């Protein structure tokens, strides 16, 4: 199945509109992520696009390379080194790397989406879904007016699919506003979590839902974000 490239392009456009009026002071202000300014979030979104471009360019040549030669430490160092950019430079770098990512994806044919990449030991298609998550989830983190209620419905459903691994076995997740439910393995007791689709996605992603999902026994504790690289140190929920 072809991944949602057009939807990611739309998310990129929404992100560019969101930051179009930012000034340097606003960039330096805190995001909703602990210890990160808006500049850190923008630096992460920019470098994430660069990293996915690198993976895609090599995948189209049937080459496997790591997203970061130095692993998560290199990723974090790049974010810290570039978070302090001014607003205009952040916008220019973000736009440039998003455009390059979209351009390399545009070269991919139907058979290319299954090419392997090192990111989560998956394929090129998985990086498109991942970028879609990154763009919309971090738009919320920028604290500029985008909320989980603004997420596309298909993105929210995908986020629930992706993040089910954070739930203990025996959990059932049921959306109240669309005919969707998910089950997580078998457990001694079934815990049923209900809520609107976007609220479920927000809760599972560690973001604040408009209306918190509910469960008769109380909401289960969430496990860690799906790891990549495998078994990284515990970090805040930065997608």
C-alpha positions as CSV (number, residue, x, y, z in Angstrom):
1,X,0.0,0.0,0.0
2,X,1.3,3.4,-0.9
3,X,2.1,5.5,2.2
4,X,0.3,8.8,2.8
5,X,2.8,11.1,1.0
6,X,0.2,13.7,0.0
7,X,-1.0,13.8,3.6
8,X,2.5,14.5,4.8
9,X,2.9,17.3,2.3
10,X,-0.4,18.8,3.7
11,X,1.0,18.5,7.2
12,X,4.2,20.2,6.1
13,X,2.2,23.1,4.7
14,X,0.2,23.3,7.9
15,X,3.5,23.4,9.9
16,X,4.9,26.2,7.7
17,X,1.7,28.3,8.1
18,X,1.9,27.7,11.9
19,X,5.4,29.1,12.3
20,X,5.1,31.8,9.6
21,X,4.7,34.6,12.1
22,X,7.0,33.5,14.9
23,X,9.6,36.0,16.1
24,X,12.9,35.2,17.8
25,X,11.4,35.7,21.3
26,X,8.6,33.2,20.7
27,X,11.1,30.7,19.3
28,X,13.1,30.9,22.5
29,X,10.0,30.4,24.7
30,X,9.2,27.0,26.3
31,X,7.3,24.3,24.3
32,X,5.1,21.9,26.1
33,X,7.9,19.3,26.2
34,X,10.0,19.4,29.4
35,X,13.3,21.1,28.9
36,X,12.6,22.0,25.3
37,X,12.0,25.4,23.8
38,X,10.0,25.9,20.6
39,X,13.5,26.2,19.0
40,X,14.3,22.6,20.2
41,X,11.0,21.3,18.6
42,X,11.7,23.1,15.4
43,X,15.3,21.9,15.3
44,X,14.0,18.3,15.9
45,X,11.5,18.6,13.1
46,X,14.1,20.0,10.7
47,X,16.7,17.4,11.4
48,X,14.1,14.6,11.4
49,X,13.3,15.6,7.8
50,X,17.0,15.7,6.9
51,X,17.5,12.2,8.5
52,X,14.5,10.7,6.6
53,X,15.9,12.3,3.4
54,X,19.2,10.6,4.0
55,X,17.5,7.2,4.5
56,X,15.4,7.6,1.4
57,X,18.2,8.6,-0.9
58,X,20.2,5.6,0.1
59,X,17.2,3.2,0.1
60,X,16.6,4.2,-3.5
61,X,20.1,3.1,-4.3
62,X,19.5,-0.1,-2.4
63,X,21.9,1.0,0.4
64,X,21.3,0.7,4.1
65,X,22.7,3.4,6.3
66,X,21.9,4.4,9.9
67,X,19.8,7.5,10.4
68,X,22.6,8.8,12.6
69,X,26.1,7.4,12.5
70,X,26.4,8.4,16.2
71,X,23.0,7.2,17.2
72,X,20.7,9.1,19.6
73,X,23.6,11.1,21.0
74,X,24.3,12.5,17.6
75,X,20.6,13.3,17.2
76,X,20.5,15.1,20.5
77,X,23.7,17.0,19.8
78,X,22.3,18.3,16.5
79,X,19.1,19.5,18.2
80,X,21.0,21.3,20.9
81,X,23.4,22.9,18.4
82,X,20.6,24.3,16.2
83,X,17.8,25.0,18.7
84,X,19.1,28.6,19.2
85,X,18.6,29.7,15.6
86,X,16.5,32.8,15.0
87,X,13.0,32.5,13.7
88,X,13.9,33.3,10.1
89,X,16.7,30.7,10.0
90,X,14.5,28.1,11.6
91,X,11.8,28.7,9.0
92,X,14.3,28.6,6.1
93,X,16.0,25.4,7.3
94,X,12.7,23.7,8.0
95,X,11.2,24.6,4.7
96,X,14.4,23.5,2.8
97,X,14.7,20.1,4.4
98,X,10.9,19.4,4.1
99,X,11.1,20.3,0.4
100,X,14.1,18.0,-0.1
101,X,12.3,15.1,1.7
102,X,9.2,15.6,-0.5
103,X,11.4,15.6,-3.6
104,X,13.2,12.4,-2.9
105,X,9.9,10.7,-2.0
106,X,8.5,11.9,-5.4
107,X,11.2,9.8,-7.1
108,X,10.0,6.6,-5.4
109,X,8.0,4.2,-7.6
110,X,5.4,1.7,-6.3
111,X,8.0,-1.0,-5.8
112,X,10.4,1.3,-3.9
113,X,8.2,1.7,-0.8
114,X,9.1,-1.8,0.4
115,X,12.9,-1.1,0.3
116,X,14.4,-1.7,3.7
117,X,15.7,1.1,6.0
118,X,17.4,1.0,9.3
119,X,14.7,3.2,11.0
120,X,12.9,0.8,13.3
121,X,14.2,-2.0,11.0
122,X,11.3,-1.2,8.7
123,X,10.8,-0.1,5.1
124,X,10.7,3.2,3.3
125,X,6.9,3.4,3.6
126,X,7.2,3.4,7.4
127,X,9.3,6.6,7.3
128,X,6.4,8.4,5.6
129,X,4.0,7.3,8.3
130,X,6.6,8.3,10.9
131,X,7.0,11.7,9.4
132,X,3.2,12.2,9.5
133,X,3.2,11.4,13.2
134,X,6.2,13.7,13.9
135,X,4.7,16.7,12.1
136,X,1.2,16.6,13.7
137,X,2.3,15.6,17.2
138,X,5.0,18.2,17.4
139,X,2.7,20.9,16.0
140,X,0.8,20.4,19.3
141,X,4.1,20.6,21.3
142,X,4.8,24.0,19.8
143,X,1.9,25.4,21.8
144,X,0.8,27.7,19.0
145,X,-2.9,26.8,18.8
146,X,-2.8,23.4,17.2
147,X,-4.5,20.7,19.4
148,X,-5.1,17.0,18.9
149,X,-8.6,17.9,17.8
150,X,-7.0,19.3,14.7
151,X,-5.3,16.0,13.7
152,X,-6.7,14.2,10.6
153,X,-8.9,11.3,11.6
154,X,-6.7,8.8,9.7
155,X,-3.6,10.1,11.5
156,X,-5.3,9.7,14.8
157,X,-6.3,6.1,14.0
158,X,-2.8,5.3,12.8
159,X,-1.3,6.8,16.0
160,X,-3.5,4.5,18.1
161,X,-2.3,1.5,16.0
162,X,1.3,2.5,16.4
163,X,1.1,3.2,20.1
164,X,-0.9,0.2,21.3
165,X,2.4,-1.4,22.4
166,X,2.4,1.2,25.3
167,X,-0.6,-0.6,26.9
168,X,-0.5,-3.7,29.0
169,X,-1.9,-7.0,27.7
170,X,-5.6,-7.4,28.2
171,X,-6.5,-3.8,27.3
172,X,-9.2,-2.9,24.9
173,X,-9.4,0.6,23.4
174,X,-12.8,1.7,22.0
175,X,-13.5,4.9,20.1
176,X,-16.9,6.5,20.8
177,X,-17.1,8.7,17.8
178,X,-16.1,6.2,15.1
179,X,-16.6,2.5,14.8
180,X,-13.1,1.4,15.8
181,X,-11.7,-0.6,18.6
182,X,-8.3,-2.2,19.3
183,X,-7.3,-5.1,21.6
184,X,-3.9,-5.7,23.2
185,X,-3.1,-9.4,23.7
186,X,-4.6,-11.5,26.5
187,X,-4.5,-10.6,30.1
188,X,-6.0,-11.9,33.3
189,X,-8.6,-9.0,33.3
190,X,-9.8,-6.9,30.4
191,X,-9.6,-3.1,30.9
192,X,-11.8,-1.2,28.4
193,X,-10.6,2.3,27.7
194,X,-13.1,4.5,25.8
195,X,-13.0,8.0,24.4
196,X,-13.1,10.0,21.2
197,X,-10.6,8.8,18.6
198,X,-8.4,12.0,18.7
199,X,-8.5,12.0,22.5
200,X,-7.3,8.3,22.6
201,X,-4.5,9.2,20.2
202,X,-3.5,12.2,22.3
203,X,-3.5,10.1,25.5
204,X,-1.4,7.3,24.0
205,X,1.1,9.9,22.6
206,X,1.5,11.6,26.0
207,X,-0.3,14.7,24.9
208,X,-3.3,16.4,26.6
209,X,-6.6,15.3,25.2
210,X,-9.6,17.6,25.0
211,X,-11.6,15.1,27.1
212,X,-9.6,12.4,28.9
213,X,-10.4,8.8,28.0
214,X,-12.0,6.8,30.8
215,X,-11.9,3.2,32.1
216,X,-14.0,1.7,34.9
217,X,-10.9,0.4,36.6
218,X,-8.9,3.6,36.0
219,X,-6.6,4.2,33.0
220,X,-3.7,1.8,32.7
221,X,-0.2,3.2,33.0
222,X,1.5,3.8,29.7
223,X,4.7,2.0,28.9
224,X,7.6,3.6,27.0
225,X,7.3,4.9,23.4
226,X,8.2,2.3,20.8
227,X,12.0,2.3,21.0
228,X,14.4,3.2,18.2
229,X,17.2,2.5,18.5
230,X,16.3,-0.5,20.6
231,X,16.3,0.1,24.3
232,X,17.4,3.8,24.4
233,X,17.6,5.7,27.7
234,X,14.3,6.9,29.1
235,X,13.4,10.3,27.6
236,X,10.3,12.5,27.5
237,X,7.6,11.7,25.0
238,X,9.2,13.5,22.1
239,X,7.7,11.2,19.4
